[in-house]
Every structure is written in C-alpha cells, then in structure tokens.
C-alpha cells in the first residue's frame, strides 16, 4: 500500500530518487548555510572582529553580502557533488537550466541570511549547533524533503507551506526533474521573497557597535 501511494504522489514517470535528489540538494544548502553563518557570526562576535569592522570602509550590507557569496560558493560545490553521485550511482536525468542556477543562488542567500539572523541572538559558540538544529531539523522533516507532502496529515501540510525549504524543494524538483516552467516560476517567486526578507532583516539586525 505504501509503495502505491508513494508512486502516485511522485508520478508514474519518475522514481523515488528523482524526488529525493532535489530535496537533498535543498537540505544540504540549508544546513551548510545556516550552521556556517551562525557559527561564524558567533565566533566573530566573541573574537571582537565585528567591532573592528567599524574601522573599515565597509557597510553592513556589503559585509553580509560577502559572507553570503562565500556560502554560495560552498553551495555550488555541494550541489555539484550530489549531482555527480546521483548521475553515476543511479543514472538520474537532470535538466540543467537557468532556473536551476537561480534557485541555488537564491536558496544559498536565503539560508545564509536566516543563519545570520539566528546568529545575532546566539551569544556562545557552544549553543550555535543547538540553535541551528532547532531550525533545520523541523524544517527538514516538515518541508517534503524525503517524502511527498501529500503523505502528511493536512494540518502538517499547512505548516509545511509556510516553510522556506518547502518552496526550495518544489522549485528544484520542477526545474531540474519535472521540467515544469510554470510551477518553477511559482515556487521560485516565494524563494525570492523569503530571500529578500531575510537579507533585509539581517542587515537591520547587524549592529557592530553593540558587539
């Protein structure tokens, strides 16, 4: 019974690995960007680096953007590794297009910004991992990363549709697997909105004088 439900939710022309791989990419980018941003921001504050930035000709937005670009590089590296493994091990067919690259960029910026916001309230490095886990693990299981959202209770589906990772996963699947341009644009729009929100909040919350 479980196999039949899973197949109907994913689609007859696609295997579970086709569903899983895009979710794995979204999950990997999320965890690396959030954990990386939280730990780095906490370390910089503890070492007094944020205060030293006051003496440098750089704005808060530029500093945040530079950190996001570094995390973007790591996101492309991890995505490449996952794709290579998926293609070699399972022979998965992937559509590489402009939407695919735009989603990786916006997803990396989104979760880097989220990590910096969380890191603003984490005072000790020892609590950085706990703060990251409190965000990433619920989102990982609720956002349809490992199984179709249709298999979850309706109230959990409603919760999932408020999570950024849900739109990342669905955008990735439609861009690189299903090839549905209309749905890709729909989900990508939400990702871009989340990205702008977290970037703006991150800039506003970054106050070097208090650090």
Buried (B, 14 or more C-beta within 10 A) or exposed (E): EEEEEBEEBBEEEBBBBBBBBBBBBBBBBBBBBBBBBBBBBBEBBEEEBBBEBEEEEEEBBEBBBEBBEBBBEBBBEBBEEBBEEBEEEBEBEBEEBEBBEBBBBBBBBBBBBBBBBBBBEBEEEEBBEEBBBEBBEEBBBBBBBBBBBEEBEEEEBEBBBEBBBBBBBBBBBBBBBBEBEEBBEBBBEBBBBBBBBBBEBBBEBBEBEEB
